[in-house]
């Protein structure tokens, strides 16, 4: 599997794209949406930034783990079989997440993005309405198996050629992508809550998001598998940059589609009077 080239455009773009995709992790979306819905009535100004706070807490831990592993790797060598496992675990989890969401979508009873980490967060903390509680939820999420494993793998990969600074850079770039998508998500939900008169619009948004998660999960995992066995499938720097922009535009497009649907419904109801 490809070693991340940290201090070039390819490495930056790849880590940023992984951050964008990780920000759309079903567990992220599910818990962020639920916190936004709960906090919105009490503290609407905070609700808009729930995704940002969550991702900052999450990103701090990811970066710290990557740096710590990089520091340790200068004193201890990680066995080859362990490093191979660290590389492939994220791919397997992407396939699992994509499959879970696809099954629910095909059944026609999709309620919210499907994940597995939310159960590890204490209910009292999930029910908190302060900025600190949101930040702590993000911190706890990053300590769960798959995120910690990915951060460890990236920290080790960075240390091979670029040492601690390389691990710090990939952690920050990954966090930046995650902060963007999670911030967009909480702002979208706040916008929907401000306009929706029932739960239908929220459900429609989550269905759109479900298909987006399926496409991104299978797409990123498929690319990792193909490029691991055949280097000809690796994208160029420009192609990866374009793909990252497309992911962001698709997330924004979902919001505008929902706004248009809401506007058409409002227009139709006025016309029927």
N, C-alpha and C positions, 0 to 999 in steps of 0.2 A: 504494500500500500504506500502511497505517496508520502514522503516526508515533507512537512510544511516548510516552505522557504520563507523564513520570517521577514527578512528585511528587503523584500522586493514586492512588486505590485501583485504578483500571483499570490504570495503568502498573505498579504494584507487583505486582498479581495476574498480569498477563500475563508479566512477567519471571520471576516465581516459577514459573509453570507451564512456561515454556520451560526453566528450570533443572531442574525435575522431569523433564521429557521428555529433556533432554540427559543427565541422569544415567542414563537407561535406553538410551542409545545402544548399539547392538550391540557396538561396539568397546570401550566402557567395560565392559559386562557380561562380555564374553569374557575380557578381560585381568584384570579383578578376580576373576572366578571362578577362573581358572587360578592366579593368585597366592595366593588363599585356600587352594585345594586343596594347593598346594605348601608353603605356610608352616604350614598347620594342624598337621602332625605335629611340626614342630620348635619352633614358637612359637605355640601355640594362643591365647594372650592377645593377641598382635599380629594374628593372622588375622582376628579379629572386627572390627578397625578398619582393615583394608586399604582398604575403600571410602572411609572418611572421609579417610585420608591422601592417597589418590589424588585425591579431589575437591578437597581443600584446595590441593594443588599445581596442579591444573588451574584452579581458581578464581582463584588469585593471578595467573596469567598472563593470564587473560581480563580481570580487572579492570585490570591494568597496561596491556594493549593498548587497552582502552576509554578509559582516562584519557589515554594518550599520543596517541591519535587526536584526542581532544577538545582537547588542548593545541595540536596541530598545526593543527587546523581553525580556530583563532583567527588563524592567520598565513597559512594557505593555503586556498583554496577548492577543494573537490572537484568535478570536472565532473559535470554532471547525469547523463550516461550511466553514469558509474562508480557513482554512488550508487544508480541503478536496479539495476545488476548486483549490488551488495552486498546489496540487499534481496531479490533473487530467488534467489541462490545457495543460501541455507539451505533454501528451499522445495524446490528441485530435489533437493538432497541428502536431504531427508526422504523424498521420493518414491522415490529410488534405494534407500535403506535399507529402506523398507517393501516394495518390490518384491523385493529380494534375499532377505529373510526369508520373504516369502509364497511365493516359488518353492520354497524349500527345504522349507517346511512342507507344501506340496501334494505334493511328491515323496515325502514320508513318511520321509526320511532326515535329519531335522533333528538336528544334533549340538550346535551352539552358536549363539548369535546371530551373524548375518552382518554384517561390517563390512569396512573396508578400511584403517584406519589402523594396526593392530597391526604390520604389516610394517615400519613406519618406526622401531620401537623396537628398539634393540640387544638381541640375545638375552641377553647377559651381564647387562644391567640387568633384563630381564624375569625372569631366574632368581634375582635377589637376594632375600634374606630379611630385610633390615633395614628399619626404618621410613623411613630416608632414601632407600633405593632405590625404595620404593613412591611416596614423595613426588615423586621425580625422574621416574618414569614418568608421573605425572599432569602434571607440568610439560611434558614433551616432547609429550604428547598434545595439549596446548593450542596448541602451535606449528604443528600441521598445518593445512592449508589451510582447512577449513570452519570450525573453531572460531575461528581468527584472523580470518577474514573476518566472521563474525557479530559478534565483539567490536568490530571496526573499525566495522561498520555501526551498532551500538548506541552506541558512543562518539560517532560523528558525529551521530546522531539526538539524543542527549542534549545535545550542545553547542549545538544550534540554539537552544534556549530556556533551558537550565539550566547550561551551562558544564561545568567540570571536576567540580564536585560532583555534577551529574546523572549523569555517566559513572561516577563512583565508586559512587554509590548503585545503579545498575542492575547494575554488576559484582558488588557484594556480595549483592544480592538474588538474582540469577541463580545465584551460587555457593552460596547457602544452599539453594536448591531442589535443586541437583545433589548437595550433601553429604548431604541427607536420603535421596534415593533410592539413592545408592551405598552409604551406611552400612547401609540396610535390606538391600540385596542381599548385602553381605558377611556380615551377621549371619544372613540366611536360609541361605546356603551353609554357614556354620559349624554352624548348627542341624541342617541335613540331614546333614552329615558326622558329627555326634555321634550321630545316630540310625540312619543308613542302614547296612545290611550289604552292599550291593552298589551298583553304578552306576545301577540303574534309577531310584531316586528323584531323583538328580541330573539324569538325562535327562528325566524327567517335568517337573521344575521348569523346565528350559531350554525345553521345548516350550510350557509355559504362558506363559513369559516371551516366547517368540517371537511368539505370537499377540498378546500385550499390546503388544509393540513395533510390530507391524504396525498394530494399531488406533490407537495413539498417533501413529505417523508419518503415516499417511494422514489421521487426524483433524486434527492440527495443520496439516499442509500444506493440506488441503481448506479449513479455516477461513481460512487466510491468503489463499488464492486467491479464495474467495467474497467475503470482506470487502474485498479489493482492488478488485473490480469492482462490488460492490453493498454500500453501507454499511448496508443494512437487515439484512444477515447478521451485523453486529457484535453481540457479546454484551454484555449490561449488566454493571455491576460485580458485582452479586450472582450472576449466572449464571457469570461467570468464577471467582468465589471458590468456588462450589459445584463447578464442574468440577475445580478444583485439588484439592479435598478428595476427590472421587470417584477421581481418579487415585491418590492416596495409599492410599485404602481398598482399591482393587483390588490394589495391590502387596501390602498386608498380607494380603488375602484369599487370595492365592496360597499364602502361607506356611501359613495355617491349613488350607487344603484339603489340602496335602501332609501335614501332621501328622495329619489325620483319615484319609487314605489309609493312612498308615503304621500308625496305631492299629488300623484295621480289619484290615489284613493280619496284624498281630501277634495280634489276637484270633482270627482265623480259623485261624492256625497252632496256637494253643493248643487251640482247640476240636477240631481234627482229631487231637489226640494221644489 
